[in-house]
Amino acid sequence: MPRILPRLRKVILEGSNSRMEISWPRRKNSKKSLYRPVPPRPTFKAADYKESILLTPRNPVTNSRDYVRHKTIPPRLRLKRRVVPSSPTNDLPREMTKEERKWWADPYLRMIGSPLRKCTLTDRYLPSDFLIRLAPMKISKALQDSNSKLNKTTRMLVPDGLEHPRFKTRKSGKSGYVICWKDAVAQMLERKSYRQILPKVPVHSLLIPQIEHLLRVRILQEFALLSERLQSNPRTAYSPMVLRRLTRKEWESMKTSGTVAWPDAVAIIVIPPVNRDPLTKKRPEPSMYPPPADVLADCASSSKHPISILYPVQRDVATPLDISQLEVPLYNGVPLFPNPGQRAALHQYLTAILNSETRRPSRSGELDGIGADDKPSHAFLLVSNAETCKRADVAATAMALWRFRMFYGAGWEAENMDHWVTKESKKRRTA
């Protein structure tokens, strides 16, 4: 002990004069990919072995894990010039090929490729982008006190995951799904099929207007993110335009021919500027979240124009009989957003995107046939292809528009899917 104290005192004095460096234990980085090469397919014939298969090194019986196949990590849209893996791996990050970018830019392939989930109404497995997610939410004490019907209820099923994760994260836990169709949600409420999710958790009477509102909000959120992304990544002279206005000549030609001349188009949105209020003489302020009273009024309102119409794409080569005709949806802005504040917000986002797209000159021949004196129309053309996805995710915006179209029955009724939500079909499947 007397020998240790002088040396310990010396170490303490030296350490107080110099800066002490603390060495924290290094955290072992987990592998991002489980992929590894799989050995050749083994044989189980006794004639192929001189001794028992269990005595063979790395045999498929005692080393069965070596023969399990794992997926590789998905490719990225953009990859840094130098990729240094944190740990030795057989699966290095790679950039998407042109064909893979074309698939990623297709909103319909993205929707079909979403994870499969089971619908509580039809007992069918569908891609999750074709469904509405319902999850329990805890009711606040103030809401329980204000409504006598909620005194005995602490949780309630509400739509979840409809907004963009950047604005509102999805809740984890037990949840259920129902077809993204207004009539299907009404059938679910009538039959009380939602009790399959959580038997003692009810739903409120304004579930359908809430879903409509959140689907509209998701469209505005996608356009807001698209505008932000395009402003931070401006277009060059050789990159195609993501959004542009159709001229009056092009708009009249499209209505006359009944076809769309742009094969990469994913949506056409017709939205004029919002008129001034006759009393205040002012235009409505852009608002993504209107008051609840306006939301209920918008859901109950009806318009003489449909929400969307499909226009076939004009092709030089005839489409084979076994392949469906490619069509582009045209969305009418007034029935799509009856609320003037939301419609003003959409027009503001479209104008901001258009301003960022027209900063750079276009390539020669990109806008052939457009005269300098031809005025633009109120129709906006949204394009998504293998080149535009490098700058922004346009397909996500087209998916948000298509999901709202699906909620109003477009696509389900065209394929004669009414029997999916009928009671007779349910009885036949359970029999």
C-alpha angles and dihedrals in degrees: 000000000000089000094052098050097064092049092046090050090051092051092049093051093048091047094052091056096047130054112265116227116209115209110207119202111263115247113232110237112231118230115262092208132041093196118127133156113277119225118245117282108278127227124231098197113124092217091065093062128068090202138012116313089233090063093053114103114254093002119178093244102060094025100044092140090068089065097052112113120223130190122250120241113272118260121254130235092228127021130191117247093246121041115192112183116218091222135018109279141164093217112067121184114263138186124249118263120233091260092050090049088052090054092047091051091055109093093198094055089048091053094047090048094055117112117282118250133177121248113227092212102048102021088228128134113236136163110279092239087065091056141066116232118224120195134171118259127194113244117228121241092242092056091049092052093048094052120049092200091063098052093101095039124084099170136036136187113249134167110275133190096021094117124069114273090237090063100034129005122227117252118243126222135064115346142155139218137225131185114277092246128112094221091049092053089049090051090049091054091047095050093035090230089156088081087079088072098051115348097210099040113093132200127232125245095246096060095118095050089047092054091048091050094049092048089054091047090051090056091053091046092053092050090048091053091044091053092048093048095048093048091054092045105042122199121258126216091262100044119093122248118259095201133015139157121255115234120238089253092054092044093052091044091053093049092047097048095036091221137100117236096200113082094191094055115119099177143004115205121196109199125149122199113280113261123241121263109261092223105040095028088221132116116245117263115251109257130174093192112043121190116283092247090057091048092056091046091051092051091051095046122095131204132206090228121072119242093242142002127197119231120192118236116248110241132185092212121057115251115242116250094244093055122074120237114263110243134185121213119233113206123204109218098210098059090034091058111016091172109089092215094055091043090052090050091052092049090049092053092047091050091049091051091047092051092051091048095052097051092093125051117255125241117270109269095018092111100032115168095026112121122213091237095048108110121223121252130221092261118105120201116213116200130194125180142133092289101044093053089067089068104034142351101257092162091068090058091050090049092054090052092047093050090056088050090051092051090062091054101264109146097013096070093040090063094046093249096148090109089065092075100035123109093232092058090050091052093049092051094048094044 
